Amino acid sequence: MFLPLFVRRNCLTSSLRYLTIRGSCSKLFVGGLSYDTNEPVLKNEFEKYGEVIEVKVICDHKSGKSKGYGFVLFDSEEAAASALASMNNQLLEGRNIRVEYAQPKSGLYQNQK
């Protein structure tokens, strides 16, 4: 009687710990982008898998040119998982892109400006 409750509690705890370490399950990192890929193009490709809340292509502060990576935030974890499974290692504007779950920022540079 106590064993199943104990096992369920440990499963839940380890799942929550994994989510805390990994961060949001609905935000994806997209690397290997063409330097010409912009936010509307990225949104258009990823909204096939669900509602996209936000798209951000990271650009150099001085030149304004893309750094070749960005982030896509979905409204659900299911949509993000579907996009990750379908889009990873696919061709986008002539480049094979890499799609992963986004990781939280490390504390090393977070407070420096």
C-alpha positions as CSV (number, residue, x, y, z in Angstrom):
1,M,0.0,0.0,0.0
2,F,2.8,2.5,0.8
3,L,5.1,1.4,-1.9
4,P,3.0,2.6,-4.9
5,L,2.5,6.0,-3.3
6,F,6.3,6.3,-2.6
7,V,7.1,5.3,-6.2
8,R,4.6,7.8,-7.6
9,R,5.9,10.6,-5.5
10,N,9.5,9.8,-6.6
11,C,8.5,9.8,-10.3
12,L,6.7,13.1,-9.9
13,T,9.6,14.6,-8.0
14,S,12.2,13.5,-10.6
15,S,9.9,14.7,-13.5
16,L,9.5,18.2,-11.8
17,R,13.3,18.3,-11.2
18,Y,14.0,17.5,-14.8
19,L,11.6,20.3,-16.0
20,T,13.2,22.7,-13.6
21,I,16.7,21.9,-14.9
22,R,15.6,21.9,-18.6
23,G,13.4,25.0,-18.3
24,S,10.3,25.7,-20.4
25,C,9.2,22.8,-22.5
26,S,7.5,25.1,-25.0
27,K,10.5,27.2,-25.9
28,L,12.9,25.9,-28.6
29,F,16.4,26.9,-29.6
30,V,17.0,26.9,-33.4
31,G,20.6,27.0,-34.5
32,G,22.4,26.9,-37.8
33,L,20.1,29.5,-39.4
34,S,21.1,31.3,-42.5
35,Y,22.2,34.8,-41.8
36,D,19.4,36.0,-44.0
37,T,16.6,34.1,-42.1
38,N,14.4,36.6,-40.3
39,E,11.6,36.3,-37.7
40,P,8.6,36.1,-40.2
41,V,10.3,33.3,-42.1
42,L,11.1,31.4,-38.8
43,K,7.5,31.9,-37.6
44,N,6.0,30.7,-40.9
45,E,8.0,27.5,-40.7
46,F,7.2,26.6,-37.1
47,E,3.6,27.6,-36.9
48,K,2.7,24.5,-38.9
49,Y,3.1,22.6,-35.6
50,G,1.0,24.8,-33.3
51,E,0.4,28.4,-32.2
52,V,3.6,30.4,-32.0
53,I,3.6,33.0,-29.2
54,E,7.0,34.6,-29.9
55,V,9.9,34.3,-32.4
56,K,13.3,35.9,-31.8
57,V,16.3,35.8,-34.2
58,I,19.3,36.9,-32.3
59,C,21.3,39.7,-33.9
60,D,24.6,41.4,-33.4
61,H,24.1,44.7,-31.5
62,K,26.5,46.7,-33.7
63,S,25.9,45.4,-37.2
64,G,22.2,44.3,-36.8
65,K,23.0,41.1,-38.7
66,S,21.7,37.7,-37.5
67,K,24.1,35.6,-35.4
68,G,22.6,32.4,-37.0
69,Y,20.3,31.3,-34.1
70,G,17.0,32.1,-32.5
71,F,14.2,31.0,-30.3
72,V,10.6,29.9,-30.9
73,L,8.0,30.0,-28.1
74,F,4.9,27.9,-28.5
75,D,1.6,28.0,-26.5
76,S,1.9,24.3,-25.6
77,E,4.5,21.7,-24.8
78,E,2.9,19.4,-27.4
79,A,3.4,21.8,-30.2
80,A,7.0,22.4,-29.2
81,A,7.7,18.6,-29.1
82,S,6.1,18.1,-32.5
83,A,8.1,20.9,-34.0
84,L,11.3,19.7,-32.5
85,A,10.7,16.1,-33.8
86,S,9.8,17.4,-37.3
87,M,12.2,20.3,-37.8
88,N,15.5,19.1,-36.3
89,N,18.1,18.5,-39.0
90,Q,15.8,19.8,-41.7
91,L,16.7,22.3,-44.5
92,L,15.6,25.9,-44.0
93,E,16.7,28.5,-46.5
94,G,19.6,26.3,-47.7
95,R,20.9,25.4,-44.2
96,N,20.4,22.3,-42.0
97,I,19.0,23.7,-38.8
98,R,19.4,22.2,-35.3
99,V,16.4,22.3,-33.0
100,E,16.6,21.7,-29.2
101,Y,14.7,22.6,-26.1
102,A,15.9,26.1,-25.0
103,Q,18.1,26.1,-21.8
104,P,17.8,28.8,-19.2
105,K,20.5,31.4,-19.1
106,S,23.4,30.6,-16.9
107,G,23.9,32.9,-13.9
108,L,27.5,33.7,-15.0
109,Y,26.6,36.7,-17.2
110,Q,23.0,37.3,-16.2
111,N,23.7,40.2,-13.9
112,Q,26.5,41.8,-15.8
113,K,25.7,44.7,-18.2
